[in-house]
Amino acid sequence: MVNYSQISLYTICPDQAARTRLLVVVASTPANVSRRNAIRPTWGTVALRTDVVLVFLVGRTTERVQARLMREHAEHGDIVQGNFVDSYRNLTLKTTCMLEWVSRFCSRASLVLKVDEDVFLHIPNLLSFLEEHKRANRTIFGRLTHNWQPFRDQKSKYYVSRSEFPDSVYPDYVTGPAYLLTGDLAARTRLLVVVASTPANVSRRNVIRATWGTVALRTDVVLVFLVGRTTERVQARLMREHAEHGDIVQGNFVDSYRNLTLKTTCMLEWVSRFCSRASLVLKVDEDVFLHIPNLLSFLEEHKRANRTIFGKLAHNWRPFRDQKSKYYVSRSEFPGSVYPDFMTGPAYLLTGDLAPLLYREVLVTRFLFIEGRTDYWRGGQKSRSASRVGKTISQHSQGGQVFCSASYICSHCYTCGTVRVLSHDFIG
């Protein structure tokens, strides 16, 4: 059962390195197992194709029906459950849930077909139609309603009051029983913010959610906290926290300072697989403060950027050879006397097209625990110098003093209290 309260980020969509040609989302009633069982062996067999995925979307229901749903999903693995009461008056919430789920977990689907459970699909005709329109973008196919009027009869199932919709004619729209969306319409995230977080540090996460993290209330912004494996006690708290907020991503690595590069690699993999349509990806540490107005201005200024990393460029930085240092790097780990140029770890911004390229490169690059991108891509060519594209967006606090200017975007090493004070200017 896929539910936004589940912390194990299971997804029905396959590894999105292989693009899904068609995602079929069937709006289903939780108790209507007979309809679902009729679809699976008939037109639903289209999902046997490797480029097609079929899911049944339901909402919350009674405990008895929920138990049956769980058994059904254990058998078939094709049910998505949203956090809303499943009812006729909540059909718009069901559609919203579909769009959210596609955006978060199946964002590389080329086409998304929404159908009601009492709809019959003619598969040969559907596949011919898909082939004919395979290059379509930003398009909805379906039955267009023109000059439809709201029902004012209070006895009607379709009754709409004047307070709900005061006009006499609806704007044109595509009717609900079945419509086809190009994937770029269903899923487009302008900014994905990934906060590298320590599993036990719930206080940091709660401060971020209440301050600069409110940027994620925008429909084009997603914020997640990335953690690794932890103790059973902390894991139980994480599960409860995620059940409440639904914003934690957990990777399969031990969460520790020496594994920061694994955490970054996990981020690149997760973005590539589950949020590949994000235009921009901002990685920040949990002790970083973001100035949201300046960040949004910066994003607007660079909205056409591609294959670029913005951040604080580390130039001619040398490895620490003192074995007592937290940052100690042995000569066997890195034999050179100067690091290649890289972006420092507390905060950097990637254009979305870089994430899969960096991830593939990381898999064949020697591991070094010091986080940073010594390899990156620009214009399709591998480079050893970030100086051509690096732009400083982070200001660091030093010696207990915070250096902030009117144009800074982020600062590092803040206490929770300081973050609350600094956020007051733009969230009140």
PyMOL commands that set and color helices and strands:
alter all, ss='L'
color gray80, all
select helices_A, chain A and resi 33-39+43-48+63-76+88-105+123-132+183-186+202-210+212-217+232-245+257-274+292-301+354-362+416-427
alter helices_A, ss='H'
color red, helices_A
select strands_A, chain A and resi 2-3+22-27+52-60+79-85+111-116+140-145+173-182+191-196+221-229+248-254+280-285+289-290+309-314+342-351+376-378+381-383+394-396+410-412
alter strands_A, ss='S'
color yellow, strands_A
deselect
rebuild
show_as cartoon
